[in-house]
Every structure is written in structure tokens, then in C-alpha cells.
């Protein structure tokens, strides 16, 4: 839902700018967006992996102490 709203806002902005006669290089915009998405996905993956590893280590240490 959230991503659909963002894509709708982006599409409305591009359509509005093109109807105002502004020169827009869509390939440059999409290239910058793809770079940003890649950085965001990579960062989220690293943070998730660190968090999952930390939780797994804490769980493992608790199980060792209990036995």
C-alpha cells in the first residue's frame, strides 16, 4: 500500500512536470532511483543480518546456560 502511494505520487509529479513543459530526463531520474533502491535494499539486508545474528547468539547463549 505504501509503495503504491509513493509510485502514484511520483507518476503524478512526472505527469505534472511534463504538462508544464519542463524538460525531464526520465532515464536519469530512473537511474538515480534504481541506485537509491539498491543502496536501501543493501543497507536493510545488512541491518537485518546483523539483527538476526545478534538475536540468534543471545538465544543460543540462553539455551546453553539453561542446560
C-alpha positions as CSV (number, residue, x, y, z in Angstrom):
1,X,0.0,0.0,0.0
2,X,2.7,2.4,1.0
3,X,4.8,1.7,-2.1
4,X,1.7,2.1,-4.3
5,X,1.1,5.6,-2.8
6,X,4.8,6.6,-3.5
7,X,4.6,5.4,-7.1
8,X,1.4,7.2,-7.6
9,X,2.9,10.4,-6.2
10,X,5.9,10.0,-8.4
11,X,3.8,9.4,-11.5
12,X,1.7,12.5,-10.7
13,X,4.8,14.6,-10.3
14,X,6.3,13.4,-13.6
15,X,3.0,13.9,-15.4
16,X,2.6,17.4,-13.9
17,X,6.1,18.4,-14.8
18,X,5.7,17.2,-18.3
19,X,2.4,19.0,-18.7
20,X,4.1,22.2,-17.6
21,X,6.6,21.8,-20.4
22,X,9.6,21.1,-18.2
23,X,12.4,19.2,-19.9
24,X,12.8,16.0,-17.8
25,X,15.3,13.3,-18.5
26,X,13.4,10.3,-17.3
27,X,16.3,7.9,-17.8
28,X,18.4,10.0,-15.4
29,X,15.6,10.0,-12.8
30,X,15.1,6.3,-13.1
31,X,18.8,5.6,-12.9
32,X,19.1,7.7,-9.7
33,X,16.0,5.9,-8.3
34,X,17.5,2.5,-9.0
35,X,20.8,3.4,-7.4
36,X,18.9,4.6,-4.3
37,X,16.8,1.5,-4.2
38,X,19.9,-0.7,-4.4
39,X,21.6,1.2,-1.6
40,X,18.4,1.0,0.5
41,X,17.9,-2.8,-0.1
42,X,21.6,-3.4,0.6
43,X,21.5,-1.4,3.9
44,X,18.3,-3.1,5.0
45,X,19.8,-6.5,4.3
46,X,22.9,-5.8,6.3
47,X,20.9,-4.4,9.2
48,X,18.6,-7.5,9.1
49,X,21.5,-9.9,9.0
50,X,23.2,-8.2,12.0
51,X,20.0,-8.2,14.0
52,X,19.2,-11.8,13.2
53,X,22.7,-12.9,14.1
54,X,22.5,-11.0,17.4
55,X,19.2,-12.5,18.3
56,X,20.4,-15.9,17.4
57,X,23.5,-15.5,19.5
58,X,21.5,-14.3,22.5
59,X,19.1,-17.3,22.1
60,X,22.0,-19.7,21.8
61,X,23.7,-18.4,24.9
62,X,20.4,-18.6,26.9
63,X,19.9,-22.2,25.8
64,X,23.4,-23.2,26.8
65,X,23.0,-21.6,30.3
66,X,19.7,-23.4,30.8
67,X,21.1,-26.9,30.1
